[in-house]
Amino acid sequence: MDAQAPDQQTDAAKATPDDIVVRPSTDADAPAMLAIYARYVTHGLAKGAEFEPMQAGDIKRRRKNMQKHRLPHLVAELNGQVIGYAYAVPFRKRPAYRYSVKHSIYVHENHLRAGAGRKLLPALIDACAKAGYRQMIAYVDSENQASLKLHEACGFRRVAYLEGVGFRFGHWTDSVMLQRALGDGSDAPPPDHVPVSAVGLGDVSMESD
Ligand SMILES: CC(C)(COP(=O)(O)OP(=O)(O)OC[C@H]1O[C@@H](n2cnc3c(N)ncnc32)[C@H](O)[C@@H]1OP(=O)(O)O)[C@@H](O)C(=O)NCCC(=O)NCCS
């Protein structure tokens, strides 16, 4: 399996969602995930986006922290190449919020609209639900139609519109907050077995969109 995905020359138009496999990420996937992220850094200006620089070590460190807290970190593969990834992090650090997560999802720009997002996000939702989390939250740039549509297609609803919370490339930007319940959501109290102990949450990366 080639996890490096250097140029992603695969003709995405020929791929069908059935060809895309979602699985938990490994450290070996870090370069491929970084390459996907880096494409958005490199081309961010043209697309009106802006991302923080990141190293492979950052991804590996995040994966390790997340495994410790039973938080999913998934990749989507097409013909053995990693073409996308998604992960969840705690919604907030304080113990009261331990049943809520927020998440990020990225698909390689050569493979957009091929169904990877629609495979990754439901898989992430299922994994978070299985781990005992009850609410899932996304912050999406108000101009990011692809992400807004994908989230709504996966059961998220818009719960807040945050004005001028971002500033990039000389402009204030708005964010949309979307939410969906997992499992029993807030209809029933959480089970005794807590997915994340109150102790030790402090060292989990809060990075997300
Ligand atoms: C958002 C993103 C993950 C979607 O991934 P994707 O693999 O292209 O999405 P899919 O092909 O699975 O499409 C699923 C649905 O999302 C919506 N969608 C995806 N791209 C869209 C676009 N450009 N415009 C409108 N809707 C779009 C559609 O509803 C689509 O379903 P359909 O094809 O049946 O109409 C991808 O565009 C991406 O990585 N963007 C850059 C990073 C980013 O913005 N991440 C999200 C931060 S919150």
The ligand as an SDF file (V2000), in Angstrom:
LIG
                    3D

 48 50  0  0  0  0  0  0  0  0999 V2000
  -15.8070   19.6580    2.0560 C   0  0  0  0  0  0  0  0  0  0  0  0
  -15.1180   18.4440    1.4390 C   0  0  0  0  0  0  0  0  0  0  0  0
  -14.5220   17.5940    2.5460 C   0  0  0  0  0  0  0  0  0  0  0  0
  -16.1570   17.6140    0.6460 C   0  0  0  0  0  0  0  0  0  0  0  0
  -15.5170   16.4250    0.2200 O   0  0  0  0  0  0  0  0  0  0  0  0
  -15.8820   15.6970   -1.1610 P   0  0  0  0  0  0  0  0  0  0  0  0
  -15.2000   14.3710   -1.1540 O   0  0  0  0  0  0  0  0  0  0  0  0
  -15.5720   16.5770   -2.3040 O   0  0  0  0  0  0  0  0  0  0  0  0
  -17.4480   15.5140   -1.0340 O   0  0  0  0  0  0  0  0  0  0  0  0
  -18.3220   14.3930   -1.7420 P   0  0  0  0  0  0  0  0  0  0  0  0
  -17.8600   14.1450   -3.1290 O   0  0  0  0  0  0  0  0  0  0  0  0
  -18.4200   13.1990   -0.8660 O   0  0  0  0  0  0  0  0  0  0  0  0
  -19.7260   15.1400   -1.8070 O   0  0  0  0  0  0  0  0  0  0  0  0
  -20.7130   14.9330   -0.7980 C   0  0  0  0  0  0  0  0  0  0  0  0
  -21.7400   16.0280   -0.8900 C   0  0  0  0  0  0  0  0  0  0  0  0
  -21.1740   17.2780   -0.4650 O   0  0  0  0  0  0  0  0  0  0  0  0
  -21.7270   18.3170   -1.2640 C   0  0  0  0  0  0  0  0  0  0  0  0
  -20.6590   18.9490   -2.0370 N   0  0  0  0  0  0  0  0  0  0  0  0
  -19.3940   18.5240   -2.1990 C   0  0  0  0  0  0  0  0  0  0  0  0
  -18.7030   19.3940   -2.9380 N   0  0  0  0  0  0  0  0  0  0  0  0
  -19.5490   20.3910   -3.2560 C   0  0  0  0  0  0  0  0  0  0  0  0
  -19.4100   21.5940   -3.9800 C   0  0  0  0  0  0  0  0  0  0  0  0
  -18.2530   21.9500   -4.5400 N   0  0  0  0  0  0  0  0  0  0  0  0
  -20.4810   22.4120   -4.0800 N   0  0  0  0  0  0  0  0  0  0  0  0
  -21.6640   22.0830   -3.5200 C   0  0  0  0  0  0  0  0  0  0  0  0
  -21.8540   20.9450   -2.7990 N   0  0  0  0  0  0  0  0  0  0  0  0
  -20.8010   20.1120   -2.6780 C   0  0  0  0  0  0  0  0  0  0  0  0
  -22.7800   17.6950   -2.1350 C   0  0  0  0  0  0  0  0  0  0  0  0
  -23.9900   17.7100   -1.4230 O   0  0  0  0  0  0  0  0  0  0  0  0
  -22.2380   16.2930   -2.2880 C   0  0  0  0  0  0  0  0  0  0  0  0
  -23.2020   15.3700   -2.6230 O   0  0  0  0  0  0  0  0  0  0  0  0
  -23.5390   15.1180   -4.1820 P   0  0  0  0  0  0  0  0  0  0  0  0
  -22.2270   14.9500   -4.8910 O   0  0  0  0  0  0  0  0  0  0  0  0
  -24.3560   13.8740   -4.1520 O   0  0  0  0  0  0  0  0  0  0  0  0
  -24.2900   16.3180   -4.6340 O   0  0  0  0  0  0  0  0  0  0  0  0
  -14.0280   18.8930    0.4290 C   0  0  0  0  0  0  0  0  0  0  0  0
  -14.5960   19.8470   -0.4350 O   0  0  0  0  0  0  0  0  0  0  0  0
  -12.7860   19.4770    1.0640 C   0  0  0  0  0  0  0  0  0  0  0  0
  -11.8990   18.7580    1.5190 O   0  0  0  0  0  0  0  0  0  0  0  0
  -12.6630   20.8130    1.0810 N   0  0  0  0  0  0  0  0  0  0  0  0
  -11.4680   21.5000    1.5590 C   0  0  0  0  0  0  0  0  0  0  0  0
  -11.2700   21.3740    3.0520 C   0  0  0  0  0  0  0  0  0  0  0  0
  -12.4950   21.8040    3.7970 C   0  0  0  0  0  0  0  0  0  0  0  0
  -13.0870   22.8370    3.4780 O   0  0  0  0  0  0  0  0  0  0  0  0
  -12.8410   21.0130    4.8110 N   0  0  0  0  0  0  0  0  0  0  0  0
  -13.9960   21.2620    5.6230 C   0  0  0  0  0  0  0  0  0  0  0  0
  -13.6880   22.2590    6.6570 C   0  0  0  0  0  0  0  0  0  0  0  0
  -15.1280   22.5140    7.7060 S   0  0  0  0  0  0  0  0  0  0  0  0
  1  2  1  0
  2  3  1  0
  2  4  1  0
  2 36  1  0
  4  5  1  0
  5  6  1  0
  6  7  2  0
  6  8  1  0
  6  9  1  0
  9 10  1  0
 10 11  2  0
 10 12  1  0
 10 13  1  0
 13 14  1  0
 14 15  1  0
 15 16  1  0
 15 30  1  0
 16 17  1  0
 17 18  1  0
 17 28  1  0
 18 19  1  0
 18 27  1  0
 19 20  2  0
 20 21  1  0
 21 22  1  0
 21 27  2  0
 22 23  1  0
 22 24  2  0
 24 25  1  0
 25 26  2  0
 26 27  1  0
 28 29  1  0
 28 30  1  0
 30 31  1  0
 31 32  1  0
 32 33  2  0
 32 34  1  0
 32 35  1  0
 36 37  1  0
 36 38  1  0
 38 39  2  0
 38 40  1  0
 40 41  1  0
 41 42  1  0
 42 43  1  0
 43 44  2  0
 43 45  1  0
 45 46  1  0
 46 47  1  0
 47 48  1  0
M  END
$$$$
